[in-house]
Every structure is written in C-alpha cells, then in structure tokens.
Amino acid sequence: MEELSGLLHEVDSDLLNPKRFAIVSLLYAIGPMSLRELRRTLNLTWGDLDSNIRRLHEKGYVRLWRGLGSGPRILEVKAELTEAGIREYEKLAQQLSAVLRKVEEARKLPANCDQSSPAQASR
C-alpha cells in the first residue's frame, strides 16, 4: 500500500487534471492543432481552454504560435507539445501503468491477508 501511495505522489498533478490530460492526450496523438479545433473536439468553453492551455504553456509542455488557418480565418493560434511535454506525457503514462499494476496486484492478495480489499472493507 505504501508503494502505491509513493507512486501516486510522483505523478504530475497538473497533467492529471482531466481537461489538461485531454488536451495533452489529443496533442500527443494527433499533433499540432488550432485552439479552435481543440475547443470543438474536447467540447470546452473558451475560458476552460484558455486557462488550461495557459497552465500547460507556463509549465513548458505546450508551445503556442500563430499559423495559417482554414476557412475564413487567415491566422489562428495553434498548439503543439514541446519535447518536455512529450517526455512528461510519456512519463505519466508509465507512472499510471505502474499504479494500475499495483492496484491489480493488491486486488489479487489472498482474503486471509492482513490487508483487506476496499470491497471487503465496505461490507
């Protein structure tokens, strides 16, 4: 249990924020996107997108620039993960995998063990 707690404390809480996690996951999977595309794809308000993308930019995970847009917009703001953002996202994926493995191991402990599972504790 202590090992699981230690793993959870190592995880970057900024990337665990659900909206930031969604933004970074999308940029990791698809690559550079306009803020308009991010907002529409993730169904975020402009305020939500702005505050979360700003936080990711401040941490050095996202690079913002003006690029050619599609449609009636000539220029629009685009975002992409930086090298640091890619590294942190991959690190987060490894950390979450380790956490999930520990959770599965804990669930497989014999019932007569000193540690009871959450399901047994609630009975």
Buried (B, 14 or more C-beta within 10 A) or exposed (E): EEEBEEBBEEBBEBBEBEBBBBBBBBBBEEEEBBBBBBBEEBEBEEEBBEEBBEBBBEBEBBBBEEEEBEEEEEEBBBBBBBEEBBEBBEBBEEBBEBBEEBEEEBEEEEEEEEEEEEEEEEE
